[in-house]
Amino acid sequence: MSLDKKRQTYLLGWLKQQAKKHKSDLRASTLTGFMLTILVITQAVLLAIILQKLIIEQHPFVDILPFFGALMAVLLIRAGFVYLREKINFAIGKKIRQQIRHQLINQLELHGPAYLNQSTTGAWSTLLIEQVDKLHDFFARYLPQMRLVSMTPILICIAILPFNWAAATILLCTAPLIPIFMILVGMGAADINRRHFKALAYLSGHFLDRLKGLSTIRLFNQGDRQANEITKASEDFRIKTMQVLKMAFLSSAVLEFFTSISIAVVAVYFGFSYLGEFNFGAYNGTVTLFAGFFALILAPEFFQPLRDLGTYYHAKAEAIAAADNIEAFLTQKSPQQHANVALSNIPFAQSLQTIEADNLVVISNEGQPIVGPLSFSLHAPFKLALIGTSGEGKTSLMQVLLGFLPYQGSLKINGIEFNQLDIKTWQQQISWIGQNPYLINGSVRDNILLGKPNASEQEIEAVICKSQLTEVIAKLPAGLETQVGEEAVRLSVGQAQRVALARAMLKPCQLLILDEPTASLDKQTVQNLDQQNIATNSITVTHQNDDMQHFDQIWQLSQGKLHYHNKESIC
């Protein structure tokens, strides 16, 4: 599906909206561009004077040394302003990219893991890295150049006009040819770039997922088949990349062609004027060598901003294509917005007393019902076990309590409708541990302290003991300071689960949610952990029906309904 003109116009406006917070930087870029134009005109004046004095007036070289000195000074100052403008423009692009990435990460946090699991890790990394990076040239090149392109040609024409009105008229008449033909050539560029990004996201996700499952692929002897699929995805990406390059090269060729023709027309005019064929353009009837050199030196500079804009026009198309996915994700409704309830953002600033549901239906991010309707009531303190086979919706029910999935019906915390609670203050009262807990690429201490960054050494030692981490840490080469590595590669799954348990125990919470948290721990360790009073209120999701004596309530989710059991009927 291609991007229509209305959507492209909207995305262009959205991109410009992102730059509004950096108006001062854009003004600084415009000011340096203005100074560069003045320096270019000054440089052309000095060169024309030097040539006029050497060729026509036959002055000795000593007489023009001051002009040479001034020319060298102008060149050095111009180089300084070019460096300054590039630095300012790069800073603009960098700041806006950081701003957009921050928005994306906040949106990811708002939607939570239920939404993230709908796409591959490679696709998300492409959105956060490659597609955001593709916006850089729009903000650092195209947007500042748009301001410069309407200023530089006018200033140059004003500079040429007092010496030769014909040359100024030729430049003004030929200037529109470049943007007109650039627009014609660039039509459809945004759509080509959009397909390129889509192919890149598919290739990234496909390759990364296969890389993670390499052991499984080898175990089932599927290496050749998966290699062929990656080859097909790579070939599709190559074709899309070549289409983008074809557009870029065609744009450059059009630019150079019309620029060369325009400069050639100016040169032909002056050539025929010096031969006596043309007798117009000069106010005093004579076209001087100074006027000719001055106009011809400035002619390439007159078209340079237009040429640069044409070069960056491709960056604009690329940015619009990238912005399509970014803007769509940033405007995606959160689980709370899906419920169509007026948010009053009531902060959760009290102890947990009750969790009540009436005809609760869990809804996916696409608006499809997952499980329900369910009705239940929990009164603190409670230690609940939620059992059932895979796919019944246990984890989805927990995702609603975590605020990551929308729902229909009623869900109340302490008598307040869940959609009216301030989700951030509620989530601060919850600790969650999953079957495959995520550990950051830092030390064991860093991972534990995520639960409570300002925890004392005594608190850390206490949770290490409770989570049965003492022996594990003793065997690690650097103890608590041991780096766990990317995806906790230096720890076993069981060790990683113990670290996650310690992290959860360290965080003071009103509700602890455990989703198969001890699947990789031995039975004795699980029994020892069950005897620990980790939290006053807890919900444990499990597939196993044994060892239920540590829970005061046992619910079974089956075929979309809740069944209540006692310990004796389950054990």
Secondary structure, 3 states (H helix, E strand, C coil): CCCCHHHHHHHHHHHHHHCHHHHHHHHHHHHHHHHHHHHHHHHHHHHHHHHHHHHHCCCCHHHHHHHHHHHHHHHHHHHHHHHHHHHHHHHHHHHHHHHHHHHHHHHHHHHCHHHHCCCCHHHHHHHHHHHHHCCHHHHHHHHHHHHHHCCHHHHHHHHHCCCCHHHHHHHHHHCCHHHHHHHHHHCCHHHHHHHHHHHHHHHHHHHHHHHHCHHHHHHCCCHHHHHHHHHHHHHHHHHHHHHHHHHHHHHHHHHHHHHHHHHHHHHHHHHHHHCCCCCCCCCCCCCCHHHHHHHHHHHHHHHHHHHHHHHHHHHHHHHHHHHHHHHHHHCCCCHHHHCCCCCCCECCCCCCCEEEEEEEEEECCCCCEEEEEEEEEEECCCEEEEECCCCCCHHHHHHHHHCCCCEEEEEEECCEEHHHECHHHHHCCEEEECCCCCCCCCEHHHHHHCCCCCCCHHHHHHHHHHCCCHHHHHHCCCHHHCECCHHHCCCCHHHHHHHHHHHHHHCCCCEEEEECCCCCCCHHHHHHHHCCCCCCCEEEEECCCCCCCCCCEEEEEECCEEEEECHHHHC
